Amino acid sequence: MDFSLELNKTVQSVEKIIMSHLPQAEGFQKTVIEAMDYSVEAGGKRIRPMLMQKSYELFCHDDNRDAFMRPVLHAFMSAMEMIHTFSLCHDDLPCMDGDKYRRGRESTWYKYGEDMGTLAGDGLFIYAFETVSRVYEEQLLKVSCGENLSDYSVREIELFTSQVMKAINVLSGKSGIYGMLGGQAVDVEMTGKPLTDDKLMFIYSLKTGALLQASLMIGAILAGAGDEEIAQMSEIGDEIGIAFQIQDDILDETSTEEVLGKPIHSDEENNKTTYVSLYGLEASRSEVERLSGLALDRLREFDDVDEDSRDFLIALTTMLISRKK
């Protein structure tokens, strides 16, 4: 597999999927919708929806399931990017990090105002679940109204429904107070205060790792993977997430604003404890390699899966640990 070529194709495909689910900027609430769309259209690596897609393709071997679940998967991929973007909108606010630029252009609050930047984040979080529920309802209506009705048994539809509900529970749980938002809350509360290693790892696992975990888990759930496989994807997501955050700390210390597309040394300026500030650059790089190695070993253990998807996930994980931005 030519990973660079496959990555480029996948990013382009994921980008189209995400854009297709954004709301139209119209009506009296047009401004907040414009701010929402602006936030998502700013780009980014699209790592989370990519992980979700490849996790799904890793385990999905049933064409009948795929015909029903693929549009639902696309909705979840878009919802995941909306939730991730919502967190960035709020993270940039003056009451948080106060960053005026994100991904090489004005951050949402700086362009649209603090009030609209806040509402844009709120809107993305809510619209994410609206998107998933709407698309799933559309799939059910297609079946119940007779389209491809003979292709699905009642038992299959009940199974699909339970799996979609499970995926929604994962998405909401990993986004909220026991996931990303909870990690962010502790991070904000502890800014300027000494942090123990346990509390720092708690923040990293939830603030960054939770949505990566959710992406891999949801893909596996929608594909019909077993509980053990879903648990493995959860562990992989946690390891990648913590490694990703430590690498982010390293880049904040060693990169440039031109390369990153956002201010550097922001952790130091905001008086935040990071893995680098606790253990130094060398130990931080070693920990990134250790955690990524664990994740890669887990991926290599899977058999009876789509090998191209597995190879892609291995190559993507490897790329993330050596990224420069």
Phi, psi and omega per residue, in radians:
M1 nan 2.257 3.017
D2 -1.447 1.731 -3.004
F3 -1.110 -0.712 -3.118
S4 -1.047 -0.761 3.120
L5 -1.161 -0.791 -3.126
E6 -1.143 -0.679 3.113
L7 -1.091 -0.794 3.141
N8 -1.063 -0.775 3.112
K9 -1.108 -0.731 -3.104
T10 -1.170 -0.759 3.125
V11 -1.070 -0.761 3.127
Q12 -1.094 -0.721 3.125
S13 -1.148 -0.791 3.129
V14 -1.098 -0.699 3.133
E15 -1.034 -0.786 3.131
K16 -1.100 -0.697 3.127
I17 -1.089 -0.823 -3.121
I18 -1.102 -0.821 -3.117
M19 -1.076 -0.580 -3.100
S20 -1.197 -0.305 -3.105
H21 -1.811 0.019 3.124
L22 -1.315 2.573 3.140
P23 -1.267 2.671 3.096
Q24 -1.367 2.324 -3.127
A25 -1.385 1.593 -3.118
E26 -2.675 2.930 -3.135
G27 1.485 3.126 -3.135
F28 -1.110 -0.429 3.134
Q29 -1.609 0.369 -3.054
K30 -0.964 -0.690 -3.045
T31 -1.106 -0.784 -3.116
V32 -1.188 -0.591 3.100
I33 -1.184 -0.710 3.065
E34 -1.026 -0.731 3.129
A35 -1.150 -0.677 3.082
M36 -1.077 -0.877 -3.105
D37 -1.132 -0.701 3.100
Y38 -0.998 -0.738 -3.110
S39 -1.096 -0.787 -3.115
V40 -1.287 -0.673 -3.099
E41 -1.239 -0.156 3.103
A42 -1.087 -0.235 3.079
G43 1.629 -2.519 -3.030
G44 2.093 -3.118 -3.045
K45 -1.395 -0.330 -3.103
R46 0.993 0.623 -3.079
I47 -1.106 -0.800 -3.032
R48 -1.125 -0.864 3.064
P49 -1.123 -0.554 3.072
M50 -1.115 -0.789 3.111
L51 -1.056 -0.714 -3.141
M52 -1.113 -0.796 -3.131
Q53 -1.079 -0.799 -3.096
K54 -1.255 -0.556 3.050
S55 -1.127 -0.737 3.079
Y56 -1.058 -0.854 -3.104
E57 -1.208 -0.401 3.085
L58 -1.090 -0.693 -2.985
F59 -1.902 -0.294 -3.045
C60 -1.435 1.987 -3.128
H61 -2.026 0.078 -2.987
D62 -1.987 1.999 -3.128
D63 -1.102 -0.626 -3.139
N64 -1.133 -0.788 3.078
R65 -1.074 -0.775 -3.085
D66 -1.066 -0.668 3.140
A67 -1.073 -0.623 3.128
F68 -1.438 -0.762 -2.951
M69 -1.492 -0.411 -3.036
R70 -1.013 -0.814 3.082
P71 -1.097 -0.595 3.108
V72 -1.175 -0.740 3.065
L73 -0.985 -0.807 -3.131
H74 -1.067 -0.657 3.094
A75 -1.140 -0.736 3.106
F76 -1.154 -0.682 3.098
M77 -1.046 -0.794 3.132
S78 -1.159 -0.720 3.127
A79 -1.083 -0.695 3.130
M80 -1.093 -0.737 3.131
E81 -1.198 -0.596 3.066
M82 -1.101 -0.761 -3.128
I83 -1.177 -0.735 3.079
H84 -1.052 -0.755 -3.127
T85 -1.181 -0.660 3.050
F86 -0.970 -0.745 -3.128
S87 -1.144 -0.610 3.113
L88 -1.233 -0.690 3.091
C89 -0.971 -0.822 -3.105
H90 -1.325 -0.583 3.130
D91 -1.097 -0.563 -3.097
D92 -1.421 -0.238 -3.042
L93 -1.025 2.654 3.104
P94 -0.979 -0.543 3.124
C95 -1.322 -0.179 3.104
M96 -1.944 -1.865 -3.110
D97 -1.532 -0.386 3.114
G98 1.190 0.505 -3.134
D99 -1.362 2.265 -3.123
K100 -1.545 -0.272 -3.100
Y101 -2.304 2.509 -3.138
R102 -2.518 2.226 3.102
R103 0.986 0.669 3.037
G104 1.414 0.098 3.073
R105 -2.500 3.070 -3.063
E106 -1.023 2.364 3.050
S107 -1.183 2.824 -2.990
T108 -1.048 -0.807 -3.106
W109 -1.154 -0.603 -3.096
Y110 -1.243 -0.529 3.133
K111 -1.460 -0.727 -3.010
Y112 -1.876 -0.089 -3.086
G113 1.763 2.683 -3.073
E114 -1.121 -0.666 -3.130
D115 -1.130 -0.835 -3.117
M116 -1.258 -0.542 3.064
G117 -1.113 -0.673 3.098
T118 -1.171 -0.803 -3.124
L119 -1.168 -0.579 3.098
A120 -1.091 -0.736 3.073
G121 -1.099 -0.787 3.095
D122 -1.021 -0.787 -3.099
G123 -1.089 -0.715 3.129
L124 -1.121 -0.697 -3.130
F125 -1.104 -0.763 -3.124
I126 -1.271 -0.730 -3.088
Y127 -1.155 -0.440 3.094
A128 -1.020 -0.826 -3.115
F129 -1.314 -0.550 3.039
E130 -1.075 -0.700 -3.137
T131 -1.110 -0.832 -3.127
V132 -1.097 -0.825 -3.086
S133 -1.160 -0.642 -3.136
R134 -1.163 -0.815 -3.101
V135 -1.155 -0.696 3.113
Y136 -1.115 -0.720 3.105
E137 -1.080 -0.688 3.113
E138 -1.083 -0.691 3.115
Q139 -1.153 -0.723 3.099
L140 -1.109 -0.697 -3.141
L141 -1.128 -0.657 3.099
K142 -1.034 -0.730 -3.134
V143 -1.263 -0.827 -3.062
S144 -1.190 -0.451 -3.139
C145 -1.540 0.038 3.014
G146 1.902 -0.203 3.132
E147 -1.254 2.020 -3.120
N148 1.029 0.474 -3.103
L149 -1.030 -0.675 -3.086
S150 -1.215 -0.263 -3.106
D151 -1.354 -0.286 -3.025
Y152 -2.215 2.364 3.024
S153 -1.513 2.849 3.092
V154 -1.042 -0.686 -3.128
R155 -1.104 -0.688 3.115
E156 -1.097 -0.800 -3.115
I157 -1.117 -0.671 3.089
E158 -1.118 -0.696 3.117
L159 -1.143 -0.805 3.119
F160 -1.037 -0.732 -3.135
T161 -1.073 -0.790 -3.139
S162 -1.117 -0.611 -3.136
Q163 -1.276 -0.647 3.079
V164 -1.149 -0.716 3.100
M165 -1.101 -0.683 3.098
K166 -1.113 -0.720 3.119
A167 -1.126 -0.686 3.091
I168 -1.119 -0.706 3.103
N169 -1.087 -0.703 3.103
V170 -1.142 -0.795 -3.121
L171 -1.058 -0.805 -3.125
S172 -1.225 -0.734 -3.109
G173 -1.158 -0.726 -3.124
K174 -1.364 -0.197 3.108
S175 -1.627 -0.464 -2.930
G176 -1.641 -2.583 -3.009
I177 -1.173 -0.367 3.084
Y178 -1.752 0.223 3.133
G179 -2.427 -2.257 -3.036
M180 -0.967 -0.843 -3.097
L181 -1.120 -0.672 3.102
G182 -1.096 -0.735 3.091
G183 -1.119 -0.692 3.116
Q184 -1.142 -0.669 -3.135
A185 -1.102 -0.770 3.121
V186 -1.169 -0.663 3.108
D187 -1.043 -0.803 3.137
V188 -1.145 -0.784 -3.105
E189 -1.090 -0.580 -3.054
M190 -1.667 0.052 3.115
T191 -1.041 2.243 -3.132
G192 1.459 0.000 -3.141
K193 -1.989 2.662 3.116
P194 -1.148 2.436 -3.113
L195 -2.053 2.392 2.984
T196 -1.410 2.846 3.103
D197 -1.050 -0.714 -3.130
D198 -1.065 -0.770 -3.107
K199 -1.241 -0.623 3.092
L200 -1.116 -0.747 3.121
M201 -1.172 -0.571 3.052
F202 -1.075 -0.813 3.140
I203 -1.080 -0.829 -3.104
Y204 -1.118 -0.743 -3.099
S205 -1.100 -0.673 -3.108
L206 -1.543 -0.866 -3.039
K207 -1.097 -0.729 -3.107
T208 -1.886 -0.777 -3.023
G209 -1.222 -0.548 -2.998
A210 -1.069 -0.763 -3.123
L211 -1.279 -0.537 3.038
L212 -1.198 -0.721 3.031
Q213 -0.987 -0.892 -3.093
A214 -1.030 -0.693 -3.125
S215 -1.064 -0.839 3.137
L216 -1.196 -0.668 -3.140
M217 -1.175 -0.780 -3.099
I218 -1.128 -0.737 3.086
G219 -1.001 -0.780 3.140
A220 -1.162 -0.716 -3.136
I221 -1.078 -0.854 -3.112
L222 -1.148 -0.460 3.122
A223 -1.394 -0.170 -3.131
G224 1.521 0.393 3.116
A225 -1.169 2.759 3.133
G226 -1.383 2.946 -3.101
D227 -1.038 -0.696 -3.121
E228 -1.143 -0.709 3.128
E229 -1.176 -0.687 3.114
I230 -1.125 -0.702 3.104
A231 -1.109 -0.683 3.093
Q232 -1.102 -0.733 3.115
M233 -1.132 -0.588 3.077
S234 -1.100 -0.788 3.116
E235 -1.101 -0.745 3.126
I236 -1.065 -0.769 3.141
G237 -1.084 -0.688 3.132
D238 -1.146 -0.775 -3.130
E239 -1.147 -0.754 3.102
I240 -1.119 -0.710 -3.093
G241 -1.087 -0.811 3.137
I242 -1.165 -0.740 3.106
A243 -1.076 -0.713 3.135
F244 -1.073 -0.753 -3.121
Q245 -1.190 -0.689 3.097
I246 -1.125 -0.708 3.082
Q247 -1.087 -0.634 3.080
D248 -1.083 -0.718 3.074
D249 -1.060 -0.740 -3.133
I250 -1.092 -0.782 -3.119
L251 -1.177 -0.614 3.099
D252 -1.084 -0.476 -3.116
E253 -1.573 -0.545 -2.944
T254 -2.005 -0.310 -3.043
S255 -1.555 -2.953 3.099
T256 -2.141 2.796 3.135
E257 -1.130 -0.589 3.142
E258 -1.137 -0.686 -3.129
V259 -1.306 -0.786 -3.072
L260 -1.324 -0.510 -3.061
G261 1.342 0.288 3.082
K262 -2.708 2.865 -3.103
P263 -1.054 2.516 3.049
I264 -1.746 2.926 -3.119
H265 1.024 0.396 -3.128
S266 -1.208 -0.554 3.111
D267 -1.117 -0.767 3.139
E268 -1.139 -0.742 -3.121
E269 -1.158 -0.569 3.120
N270 -1.566 0.110 3.075
N271 1.030 0.775 -3.134
K272 -1.755 2.392 3.007
T273 -1.332 2.307 3.084
T274 -2.247 3.004 3.091
Y275 -1.072 -0.646 3.132
V276 -1.153 -0.748 -3.118
S277 -1.194 -0.468 3.117
L278 -1.441 -0.737 -2.948
Y279 -2.098 -0.185 3.140
G280 1.579 2.923 -3.043
L281 -1.182 -0.755 -3.073
E282 -1.105 -0.822 3.128
A283 -1.146 -0.597 3.130
S284 -1.150 -0.771 3.107
R285 -1.106 -0.673 3.121
S286 -1.124 -0.679 -3.132
E287 -1.216 -0.647 3.060
V288 -1.037 -0.795 3.139
E289 -1.136 -0.702 -3.125
R290 -1.126 -0.860 -3.104
L291 -1.150 -0.729 3.122
S292 -1.129 -0.639 3.091
G293 -1.085 -0.696 3.087
L294 -1.093 -0.774 3.133
A295 -1.098 -0.738 -3.133
L296 -1.142 -0.692 3.110
D297 -1.090 -0.711 3.118
R298 -1.114 -0.727 3.132
L299 -1.108 -0.683 -3.112
R300 -1.209 -0.353 -3.137
E301 -1.276 -0.376 -3.097
F302 -1.213 2.317 2.989
D303 -2.192 3.012 -3.067
D304 0.941 0.724 3.080
V305 -2.243 3.005 3.096
D306 -1.238 2.005 -3.029
E307 -1.166 -0.620 3.128
D308 -1.102 -0.723 3.125
S309 -1.166 -0.701 3.104
R310 -1.104 -0.786 3.130
D311 -1.099 -0.652 3.123
F312 -1.132 -0.788 3.142
L313 -1.111 -0.662 3.101
I314 -1.135 -0.807 -3.132
A315 -1.160 -0.668 3.136
L316 -1.149 -0.748 3.100
T317 -1.065 -0.764 3.111
T318 -1.065 -0.702 3.126
M319 -1.129 -0.687 -3.077
L320 -1.124 -0.588 -3.086
I321 -1.365 -0.286 -3.120
S322 -2.001 0.214 -3.089
R323 -1.136 2.694 -3.139
K324 -1.889 -0.082 3.110
K325 -2.734 nan nan
